[in-house]
Amino acid sequence: MSTKSEERPSTAPVATEPTAAAPEPPYSIFDKKQKWLIIVIVSTAATFSGFASNIYFPALPTIATDFGVSLELIDLTVTSYLIFQGLAPSLWGPVSDVKGRRVAYAFTFIIFLGACAGLAEAKNYATLIVLRCLQSTGSASTIAIGSGVIGDITTRAERGGFMGIFQAGLLVPVAVGPVIGGALAGTLGWRAIFWLLVIYSGVFLIALVILLPETLRSIVSNGSRVPSNWIAGYPLNVYNRTTTVEWDPETTPPPGAKKRIDLVGPFRILISKHAAPIIFFLAIYYAVWQMSITAMSSLFKNNYGLSEIQIGLTFIANGVGSMVGTLITGKILDLDYRKIKANFEAQCAESRNSGTPETQNMTQEDFPLEKARLRLVPIFSVLQCLSLILFGWTIQYKVHIAVPIISTFITGWTVVSMQSVIMTYLVDIYHERSAAASASINLARCLFAAGGTSFVMPLIDAVGAGATFTICAAVQIVALGGPILQWKFAAGWRKKEDQRRAQLEDSKA
């Protein structure tokens, strides 16, 4: 686990005096415009996982009819997609952390494109479910790889805002995917959904190869080292020539140490006490959110008699809430971080003049990271629980359709805001293995969601939508113990780990 207290700032002055000390190299040589371009590219890449999932929901009843199978069996294609959405990043995340972001992106998009073409021509249920698994294998890792890219090029002070933009980008499909899927299924047929994904992924793969530079720090350091390998070297050499960030080539830091592909790395992070409490908390909230989304198509069709196109429109509120929430949360994260950091630095400066031994020894290792990142989580948690209860009971008793739709806006806002907060927090902790950290989150939340979506409709049939989502809200309240554990003990755990590592290094020396 990385235990650096803070990355270097993104800009640094160039020494002008021959006798001056060497300037601190910038954390990243990418300037603001270049960072924005990179963020736009990786955010667009991340949309594929959501598009492949959400564009499919309004067509579920139609696909069940075409293949002559029950809706429960078609729901299993959603479950299988989520299982592989959880497992695939555990492979591609570590690969991208060692072999490079561009290589990992290229392989995942080739797999995705091929699976979509096969789905468009699927003739039976068995082919459908197998290709959905392959499609998920290709698309799901774009989120983990994108998180790795953001960790490569941003410091903690700016990471919250950029992560918010990234989360908003990957959530665009939550808003527009079902609308597009409903329109295509209701006019051209559900197969047109997958042909659209074939075209979209093919065009984007070309754009990605042309525009996205390699950012992996073990290969390119802070971006100023251009590999001789043309796959990794282009277009990084263009970014180097056009950046406005100044740095002294003589002080360019060497690339990080070469690492082996660690396929069990995400699993170790997942069960580590440094991350497990907060990851499993998020997994439960994400699973319940996916359960509500999976149930929406059937509930709105059965209770309100909506068509495929109308069902697609009901998903807009959930998607808009997701996007707006994460954008605002990202800005709040940056403001919170800067405020708490300024207060902490002032406290450190004051402590150096204090006579209190406890405060005189304060260092950057004592920075209250949990306070800077996690204090909004309980607020979002309570709001999501209330919105779920509102959704379940109002849709069961067929209250005006606007009420359950508004509740989905609140649910999307809160759960995605929590996801943005927690992902940013874990990238802060594991910024040298940021793709693996993101993969560990993805693994937990998708496996939990796969389990939840497999039984949500039978549970609703048994006890009703109101009772189902009230039970879910109660489980979520219990899960709040995870952030409480993280808040109270995580800083102490990290400090002990730092001390243990330091002692181990001293003994080897």
C-alpha positions as CSV (number, residue, x, y, z in Angstrom):
1,M,0.0,0.0,0.0
2,S,1.2,3.4,-0.8
3,T,1.7,5.6,2.2
4,K,2.9,8.8,0.7
5,S,1.3,11.6,2.6
6,E,0.9,13.9,-0.4
7,E,1.9,14.0,-4.1
8,R,4.1,16.7,-5.4
9,P,2.3,19.8,-6.8
10,S,1.5,19.9,-10.5
11,T,3.7,22.9,-11.3
12,A,7.1,24.0,-10.2
13,P,9.4,27.0,-11.1
14,V,12.5,26.4,-13.2
15,A,15.8,27.3,-11.6
16,T,17.3,30.5,-13.1
17,E,20.6,30.7,-11.1
18,P,23.3,28.2,-11.9
19,T,24.1,27.7,-8.3
20,A,20.5,27.3,-7.2
21,A,19.2,24.0,-5.9
22,A,17.5,21.8,-8.4
23,P,13.8,22.7,-8.6
24,E,11.2,20.2,-7.5
25,P,9.9,18.5,-10.6
26,P,6.2,18.9,-11.3
27,Y,4.0,15.9,-10.3
28,S,2.7,15.9,-13.9
29,I,3.9,17.8,-17.0
30,F,0.4,17.8,-18.5
31,D,-1.0,21.3,-18.4
32,K,-4.7,22.1,-17.5
33,K,-6.0,21.9,-21.1
34,Q,-4.2,18.6,-21.7
35,K,-5.5,17.2,-18.4
36,W,-9.0,18.1,-19.4
37,L,-8.6,16.4,-22.8
38,I,-7.3,13.2,-21.1
39,I,-10.2,13.3,-18.6
40,V,-12.7,13.7,-21.4
41,I,-11.2,10.7,-23.2
42,V,-11.2,8.4,-20.2
43,S,-14.7,9.6,-19.1
44,T,-16.0,8.8,-22.5
45,A,-14.3,5.4,-22.4
46,A,-16.0,4.7,-19.1
47,T,-19.5,5.3,-20.6
48,F,-19.3,2.0,-22.4
49,S,-19.8,-0.1,-19.3
50,G,-22.9,1.9,-18.4
51,F,-24.3,2.1,-22.0
52,A,-24.0,-1.7,-22.5
53,S,-25.9,-2.2,-19.2
54,N,-28.5,0.6,-19.2
55,I,-29.4,0.7,-22.8
56,Y,-30.6,-2.9,-22.4
57,F,-33.1,-2.4,-19.6
58,P,-36.1,-1.1,-21.5
59,A,-35.8,-4.0,-24.0
60,L,-35.9,-6.8,-21.4
61,P,-39.6,-7.6,-21.8
62,T,-39.3,-7.6,-25.6
63,I,-36.2,-9.8,-25.6
64,A,-38.0,-12.3,-23.3
65,T,-40.9,-12.5,-25.8
66,D,-38.6,-12.9,-28.8
67,F,-36.6,-15.8,-27.3
68,G,-39.7,-17.4,-25.7
69,V,-38.2,-17.4,-22.2
70,S,-39.4,-15.9,-18.9
71,L,-38.5,-12.4,-17.7
72,E,-36.7,-14.0,-14.8
73,L,-34.4,-15.8,-17.2
74,I,-33.7,-12.6,-19.1
75,D,-33.0,-10.9,-15.8
76,L,-30.2,-13.5,-15.4
77,T,-28.4,-11.8,-18.3
78,V,-28.3,-8.7,-16.2
79,T,-27.0,-10.7,-13.3
80,S,-24.3,-12.4,-15.4
81,Y,-23.3,-9.1,-16.8
82,L,-22.8,-7.7,-13.3
83,I,-20.7,-10.8,-12.2
84,F,-18.3,-10.3,-15.1
85,Q,-18.4,-6.5,-14.6
86,G,-17.0,-7.3,-11.1
87,L,-14.4,-9.9,-12.1
88,A,-13.0,-8.4,-15.3
89,P,-11.3,-5.3,-13.8
90,S,-9.4,-7.6,-11.4
91,L,-7.6,-8.8,-14.6
92,W,-7.3,-5.6,-16.6
93,G,-6.7,-3.2,-13.7
94,P,-3.4,-4.9,-12.7
95,V,-2.4,-5.3,-16.4
96,S,-2.9,-1.5,-16.9
97,D,-0.9,-0.9,-13.7
98,V,2.1,-2.7,-15.2
99,K,1.9,-2.8,-19.0
100,G,0.3,0.6,-19.5
101,R,-3.1,2.2,-19.9
102,R,-3.1,2.3,-23.7
103,V,-2.5,-1.4,-24.1
104,A,-5.2,-2.3,-21.6
105,Y,-7.7,0.0,-23.2
106,A,-7.0,-1.4,-26.7
107,F,-7.6,-5.0,-25.7
108,T,-10.8,-4.3,-23.8
109,F,-12.4,-2.3,-26.6
110,I,-11.5,-5.0,-29.2
111,I,-13.3,-7.6,-27.0
112,F,-16.3,-5.3,-26.4
113,L,-16.7,-4.6,-30.1
114,G,-16.6,-8.3,-31.1
115,A,-19.2,-9.2,-28.4
116,C,-21.6,-6.5,-29.4
117,A,-21.5,-7.7,-33.1
118,G,-22.2,-11.2,-31.9
119,L,-25.1,-10.0,-29.7
120,A,-26.7,-8.2,-32.6
121,E,-26.9,-11.6,-34.4
122,A,-27.7,-13.8,-31.4
123,K,-30.2,-16.5,-32.3
124,N,-30.9,-18.1,-28.9
125,Y,-30.9,-17.5,-25.2
126,A,-27.6,-19.4,-24.5
127,T,-25.7,-17.3,-27.0
128,L,-27.2,-14.1,-25.5
129,I,-26.1,-14.9,-22.0
130,V,-22.5,-16.0,-23.0
131,L,-22.0,-12.9,-25.2
132,R,-23.3,-10.6,-22.5
133,C,-20.6,-12.0,-20.2
134,L,-18.0,-11.4,-22.9
135,Q,-19.4,-7.9,-23.5
136,S,-19.1,-7.1,-19.8
137,T,-15.5,-8.4,-19.8
138,G,-14.6,-5.9,-22.5
139,S,-16.4,-2.9,-21.1
140,A,-16.3,-3.1,-17.3
141,S,-12.5,-2.4,-17.0
142,T,-12.8,1.0,-18.6
143,I,-13.7,2.4,-15.2
144,A,-10.7,0.9,-13.3
145,I,-8.3,1.9,-16.1
146,G,-9.7,5.5,-16.1
147,S,-9.3,5.8,-12.4
148,G,-5.7,4.7,-12.8
149,V,-5.2,7.5,-15.4
150,I,-6.6,10.1,-13.1
151,G,-4.3,8.9,-10.3
152,D,-1.4,9.1,-12.7
153,I,-1.9,12.8,-13.6
154,T,-3.6,14.5,-10.6
155,T,-2.6,15.4,-7.1
156,R,-4.9,15.0,-4.1
157,A,-5.8,18.7,-4.0
158,E,-7.3,18.5,-7.5
159,R,-8.3,14.9,-7.7
160,G,-11.8,15.2,-6.2
161,G,-13.0,17.6,-9.0
162,F,-11.5,15.5,-11.8
163,M,-12.9,12.3,-10.3
164,G,-16.3,14.0,-10.1
165,I,-16.1,14.8,-13.9
166,F,-15.0,11.2,-14.5
167,Q,-17.9,9.8,-12.5
168,A,-20.3,12.1,-14.3
169,G,-19.0,11.0,-17.6
170,L,-19.5,7.3,-16.8
171,L,-23.0,8.0,-15.6
172,V,-24.2,9.7,-18.8
173,P,-25.5,6.3,-19.9
174,V,-27.6,6.0,-16.8
175,A,-29.6,9.0,-18.0
176,V,-29.6,8.6,-21.8
177,G,-29.0,4.9,-22.2
178,P,-32.5,3.7,-21.4
179,V,-34.0,6.4,-23.5
180,I,-32.0,5.3,-26.5
181,G,-32.6,1.7,-25.8
182,G,-36.3,2.2,-25.4
183,A,-36.5,4.2,-28.7
184,L,-34.5,1.6,-30.6
185,A,-36.4,-1.4,-29.2
186,G,-39.7,0.3,-30.0
187,T,-38.8,1.2,-33.6
188,L,-35.9,-0.7,-35.2
189,G,-36.0,-3.7,-32.7
190,W,-33.7,-4.6,-29.9
191,R,-30.9,-5.8,-32.1
192,A,-30.3,-2.3,-33.3
193,I,-29.1,-1.5,-29.7
194,F,-26.1,-3.7,-30.2
195,W,-25.3,-2.5,-33.7
196,L,-25.3,1.1,-32.3
197,L,-22.7,-0.1,-29.7
198,V,-20.6,-1.7,-32.4
199,I,-20.4,1.7,-34.3
200,Y,-19.8,3.7,-31.1
201,S,-17.0,1.5,-29.8
202,G,-15.3,1.3,-33.2
203,V,-15.2,5.0,-33.7
204,F,-14.1,5.7,-30.2
205,L,-11.3,3.1,-30.3
206,I,-9.7,4.9,-33.3
207,A,-10.0,8.3,-31.4
208,L,-8.5,6.8,-28.2
209,V,-5.4,5.4,-30.1
210,I,-4.9,8.8,-31.7
211,L,-5.5,11.1,-28.7
212,L,-4.8,9.3,-25.4
213,P,-1.1,9.4,-24.2
214,E,0.4,6.8,-22.0
215,T,0.3,8.0,-18.4
216,L,1.5,5.1,-16.3
217,R,4.2,6.5,-14.0
218,S,6.3,3.4,-14.0
219,I,6.7,3.9,-17.8
220,V,6.6,7.6,-18.4
221,S,7.3,9.0,-14.9
222,N,5.5,12.4,-14.7
223,G,4.9,12.3,-18.4
224,S,8.2,13.9,-19.4
225,R,9.8,10.6,-20.4
226,V,8.8,9.4,-23.8
227,P,9.3,5.6,-24.3
228,S,11.1,4.5,-27.5
229,N,8.2,2.0,-28.1
230,W,5.9,3.9,-30.5
231,I,2.8,2.4,-28.9
232,A,3.6,4.1,-25.6
233,G,5.5,7.0,-27.2
234,Y,2.7,8.4,-29.3
235,P,0.9,10.8,-28.7
236,L,2.9,11.5,-25.5
237,N,5.7,13.1,-27.6
238,V,3.1,15.6,-29.0
239,Y,1.9,16.4,-25.5
240,N,5.5,17.0,-24.4
241,R,6.1,19.5,-27.2
242,T,2.8,21.5,-26.6
243,T,2.6,21.5,-22.7
244,T,2.8,24.9,-21.0
245,V,4.1,23.4,-17.8
246,E,7.8,24.2,-17.3
247,W,10.3,21.6,-15.9
248,D,14.0,21.1,-15.9
249,P,14.8,18.0,-18.0
250,E,17.8,17.3,-15.7
251,T,15.5,16.9,-12.7
252,T,12.9,14.8,-14.4
253,P,12.2,12.0,-11.9
254,P,13.0,8.4,-13.1
255,P,10.1,6.2,-14.0
256,G,8.8,4.0,-11.1
257,A,10.2,0.6,-10.4
258,K,9.1,-2.1,-12.8
259,K,6.3,-4.2,-11.3
260,R,4.9,-7.6,-12.0
261,I,1.2,-8.1,-12.9
262,D,-0.4,-8.8,-9.6
263,L,-3.8,-10.5,-10.4
264,V,-4.6,-11.0,-6.7
265,G,-3.8,-7.3,-5.9
266,P,-7.5,-6.2,-6.1
267,F,-8.5,-9.1,-3.9
268,R,-5.9,-8.2,-1.3
269,I,-7.1,-4.6,-1.2
270,L,-10.7,-5.9,-1.0
271,I,-10.0,-7.8,2.3
272,S,-7.5,-5.3,3.7
273,K,-8.6,-3.6,6.9
274,H,-7.4,-0.3,5.3
275,A,-10.2,-0.6,2.7
276,A,-12.6,-3.4,3.4
277,P,-15.1,-1.5,5.7
278,I,-15.7,1.3,3.2
279,I,-15.7,-1.0,0.1
280,F,-18.4,-3.3,1.5
281,F,-20.5,-0.4,2.7
282,L,-20.4,1.0,-0.9
283,A,-21.1,-2.4,-2.4
284,I,-24.3,-2.8,-0.4
285,Y,-25.6,0.7,-1.4
286,Y,-24.7,0.1,-5.1
287,A,-26.4,-3.3,-5.0
288,V,-29.6,-1.8,-3.7
289,W,-29.5,0.9,-6.3
290,Q,-29.1,-1.7,-9.1
291,M,-31.9,-3.7,-7.7
292,S,-34.2,-0.6,-7.9
293,I,-33.0,0.1,-11.5
294,T,-33.6,-3.6,-12.6
295,A,-37.1,-3.6,-11.1
296,M,-38.1,-0.3,-12.7
297,S,-38.9,-1.6,-16.1
298,S,-41.3,-4.3,-14.8
299,L,-42.8,-2.1,-12.1
300,F,-43.6,0.8,-14.4
301,K,-44.9,-1.4,-17.1
302,N,-47.2,-3.5,-14.8
303,N,-48.3,-0.7,-12.5
304,Y,-48.6,2.2,-15.0
305,G,-48.9,0.4,-18.4
306,L,-46.0,2.2,-20.0
307,S,-44.5,1.3,-23.4
308,E,-40.8,0.6,-24.1
309,I,-40.2,4.2,-25.1
310,Q,-42.1,5.6,-22.0
311,I,-40.2,3.1,-19.7
312,G,-36.9,4.5,-21.1
313,L,-38.0,8.0,-20.3
314,T,-38.6,7.1,-16.6
315,F,-34.8,6.4,-16.3
316,I,-33.9,10.0,-17.1
317,A,-34.4,11.3,-13.5
318,N,-32.1,8.6,-12.1
319,G,-29.4,9.4,-14.6
320,V,-29.6,13.2,-14.3
321,G,-29.5,12.9,-10.5
322,S,-26.4,10.7,-10.8
323,M,-24.6,13.2,-13.0
324,V,-25.5,16.4,-11.2
325,G,-24.7,14.8,-7.8
326,T,-21.2,13.6,-8.7
327,L,-20.3,17.0,-10.3
328,I,-21.3,18.9,-7.2
329,T,-19.8,16.4,-4.9
330,G,-16.5,16.5,-6.8
331,K,-16.3,20.3,-6.3
332,I,-17.2,19.9,-2.6
333,L,-14.5,17.3,-2.2
334,D,-11.8,19.7,-3.5
335,L,-13.1,22.6,-1.4
336,D,-13.2,20.3,1.7
337,Y,-9.7,19.0,1.1
338,R,-8.1,22.5,0.6
339,K,-9.9,23.8,3.7
340,I,-8.9,20.9,5.9
341,K,-5.3,20.9,4.5
342,A,-4.9,24.6,5.2
343,N,-6.2,24.2,8.7
344,F,-3.9,21.2,9.3
345,E,-0.8,23.1,8.0
346,A,-1.6,26.0,10.2
347,Q,-1.9,23.6,13.1
348,C,1.4,22.0,12.3
349,A,3.1,25.4,12.1
350,E,1.6,26.4,15.4
351,S,2.6,23.1,17.0
352,R,6.3,23.6,16.1
353,N,6.3,26.6,18.5
354,S,4.2,24.8,21.1
355,G,5.6,23.2,24.2
356,T,3.2,20.2,23.9
357,P,5.2,17.1,22.9
358,E,2.1,15.5,21.3
359,T,1.7,18.4,18.9
360,Q,5.4,19.1,18.3
361,N,5.7,15.8,16.5
362,M,2.8,16.3,14.1
363,T,3.8,15.6,10.5
364,Q,2.0,15.2,7.1
365,E,1.5,11.5,8.0
366,D,-1.1,12.8,10.6
367,F,-3.2,14.5,8.0
368,P,-6.9,13.7,8.7
369,L,-7.6,12.1,5.3
370,E,-10.9,10.5,6.5
371,K,-12.2,13.8,7.7
372,A,-11.3,15.5,4.4
373,R,-13.0,12.8,2.3
374,L,-15.7,10.9,4.2
375,R,-17.7,13.3,6.3
376,L,-20.5,13.7,3.7
377,V,-21.1,9.9,3.5
378,P,-23.7,9.7,6.4
379,I,-25.8,12.5,4.9
380,F,-25.9,10.8,1.5
381,S,-26.6,7.4,3.2
382,V,-29.7,8.7,5.1
383,L,-31.1,10.5,2.0
384,Q,-30.7,7.3,-0.1
385,C,-32.5,5.2,2.4
386,L,-35.5,7.6,2.5
387,S,-35.7,7.8,-1.3
388,L,-35.8,4.0,-1.6
389,I,-38.6,3.7,0.9
390,L,-40.5,6.5,-0.9
391,F,-39.9,4.7,-4.3
392,G,-41.1,1.3,-3.1
393,W,-44.4,2.4,-1.4
394,T,-45.4,5.0,-3.9
395,I,-45.0,2.7,-6.9
396,Q,-46.7,-0.2,-5.1
397,Y,-49.8,2.0,-4.4
398,K,-49.6,3.6,-7.9
399,V,-49.3,7.1,-6.5
400,H,-48.9,9.7,-9.3
401,I,-45.9,8.6,-11.4
402,A,-44.0,11.8,-10.8
403,V,-43.4,10.8,-7.1
404,P,-41.5,7.5,-7.7
405,I,-39.6,9.1,-10.6
406,I,-38.5,12.0,-8.4
407,S,-37.4,9.5,-5.8
408,T,-35.1,7.8,-8.4
409,F,-33.5,11.2,-8.9
410,I,-32.6,11.4,-5.2
411,T,-31.4,7.8,-5.2
412,G,-29.1,8.3,-8.2
413,W,-27.7,11.6,-6.7
414,T,-26.8,10.1,-3.3
415,V,-25.4,6.7,-4.3
416,V,-23.2,8.0,-7.0
417,S,-22.0,10.9,-4.8
418,M,-21.0,8.3,-2.2
419,Q,-19.3,6.3,-5.0
420,S,-17.3,9.3,-6.1
421,V,-16.3,10.1,-2.5
422,I,-15.1,6.6,-1.7
423,M,-13.3,6.0,-5.0
424,T,-11.4,9.3,-4.6
425,Y,-10.5,8.3,-1.0
426,L,-9.1,4.9,-2.1
427,V,-7.2,6.4,-5.0
428,D,-5.6,8.8,-2.5
429,I,-4.5,5.8,-0.4
430,Y,-3.5,3.5,-3.2
431,H,-2.4,6.1,-5.8
432,E,0.4,3.8,-7.0
433,R,-2.1,1.0,-7.6
434,S,-5.1,3.1,-8.4
435,A,-6.5,0.9,-11.1
436,A,-6.2,-2.1,-8.8
437,A,-8.0,-0.2,-6.0
438,S,-10.8,0.8,-8.4
439,A,-11.0,-2.8,-9.5
440,S,-11.5,-3.9,-5.9
441,I,-14.4,-1.5,-5.5
442,N,-15.9,-2.7,-8.8
443,L,-15.5,-6.4,-7.8
444,A,-17.4,-6.0,-4.5
445,R,-20.2,-3.7,-5.8
446,C,-20.8,-5.7,-8.9
447,L,-20.9,-9.1,-7.2
448,F,-23.2,-7.7,-4.5
449,A,-25.4,-6.2,-7.3
450,A,-25.4,-9.5,-9.2
451,G,-26.8,-11.2,-6.1
452,G,-29.3,-8.5,-5.4
453,T,-30.7,-8.3,-9.0
454,S,-31.2,-12.1,-9.1
455,F,-33.7,-12.1,-6.3
456,V,-35.3,-8.6,-6.3
457,M,-38.2,-9.5,-8.6
458,P,-39.1,-12.7,-6.7
459,L,-38.9,-10.7,-3.4
460,I,-41.2,-8.0,-4.8
461,D,-43.6,-10.7,-6.0
462,A,-43.6,-12.2,-2.5
463,V,-43.9,-9.2,-0.2
464,G,-44.5,-6.2,-2.5
465,A,-42.2,-3.3,-3.6
466,G,-42.8,-1.2,-0.5
467,A,-41.7,-3.9,1.9
468,T,-38.8,-5.0,-0.4
469,F,-37.2,-1.6,-0.5
470,T,-37.9,-0.9,3.2
471,I,-35.9,-4.1,4.0
472,C,-33.1,-2.8,1.7
473,A,-33.0,0.5,3.5
474,A,-32.8,-1.2,6.9
475,V,-29.8,-3.3,5.6
476,Q,-28.1,0.0,4.4
477,I,-28.5,1.6,7.8
478,V,-26.7,-1.4,9.4
479,A,-24.0,-1.1,6.7
480,L,-23.1,2.5,8.0
481,G,-20.9,0.7,10.5
482,G,-18.3,0.5,7.7
483,P,-17.6,4.2,7.4
484,I,-17.7,4.6,11.2
485,L,-14.9,2.0,11.5
486,Q,-13.0,3.7,8.7
487,W,-13.4,7.1,10.3
488,K,-12.2,6.0,13.8
489,F,-9.4,3.6,13.0
490,A,-8.1,3.9,9.4
491,A,-5.6,6.7,10.2
492,G,-4.1,4.6,13.1
493,W,-3.9,1.5,10.9
494,R,-2.0,3.4,8.2
495,K,0.4,4.9,10.7
496,K,1.2,1.5,12.2
497,E,1.7,0.1,8.7
498,D,4.2,2.9,7.9
499,Q,6.1,2.2,11.0
500,R,6.2,-1.5,10.3
501,R,7.5,-0.9,6.8
502,A,10.1,1.6,8.0
503,Q,11.4,-0.9,10.6
504,L,11.5,-3.6,7.9
505,E,13.6,-1.3,5.6
506,D,15.9,-0.4,8.4
507,S,16.5,-4.1,9.2
508,K,17.3,-4.8,5.6
509,A,19.7,-1.9,5.5
